[in-house]
Amino acid sequence: MQPRNMSMSGVVDLAAVKAAGEAKAKAEQARAEAARQGGAGAPGGAVPPSALVIDVDEAGFESDVLQLSNEVPVVLDFWAEWCEPCKQLGPLLERLTVEAGGRLLLAKIDVDANQMLMQQFGIQGIPAVFAVVAGQVLPLFQGVAPEQQIRETLAQLVQVAEERFGILGLQVDPDAEGAPAAPAPVPAGPYDALLEAAVVALDAGDLGGAVQAYKNVLADDPANTEAKLGLAQAELLSRVQHMNPQTVRAAAAENPRDPAAQMAAADLDLAGGHVADAFSRLVDTVRVTAGDERDSVRVRLLELFEVIGADDPRVTAARTALARVLF
């Protein structure tokens, strides 16, 4: 049987792609504006070193820690004013966090004022240090550890966040203390014509033309959200264009541990709108593979996250599931 060409019609909601891009761009602008006003997080703008150490309470835990952990590893320092070891560890963690240059964020939690968080983390003594990466909570150590040991632990945390999740941290401007950050440079443009040409090509099934048009935009403006989303969509469609769905799904069913078979089936799932199924399939494949095979599946999953957009709750849930498997 000859492979059946998949129709481009109905596979990708082009209006949704553009809307998702605009929504994400607005979110990035909001975070950048928050950074200019002294907030902690903003991939779209640099923050001063002082913004890398924040105080967190129960009310702000979700926004200041869980959500932000998709952009930077967050180290949690549970402390109290009466705790003498805390007074030794706290300044050390603050110094190492600033030295990391935006690859870490330190969130300090006063246990006396946040008893519920202390109970939820099952803390029996302080100081206690945890980390949150992509929404997943990880215990690091309790008590005061040697500086070199803490350095090594934090370095491993940064490496895992970068290599396994593509989380690169925040941009830091050492000269921004006490002054608003300079506005980000406005990229060359406008790109309306190129983006429109890409959408037209994508809708017509000219995947090569769409890919090239999106790449032309990204060559001048690497952070262009709509172009990144569109390119990820076009590349996905290029992979599934000549697949025979029955053959691909049969191979995946017969070879549950075969990364290539599972990645092909996940591409079909996503192209057909079965987003959760695609993510779940690859998370399960990461669970049963190791080494280079596991890494190839992880990278494909990150690519599929880009197709949907980082702000989509299904991506957030899948990142958390992936973190559980990897850790």
Disulfide bonds with the S-S distance in Angstrom:
Cys83-Cys86 2.39
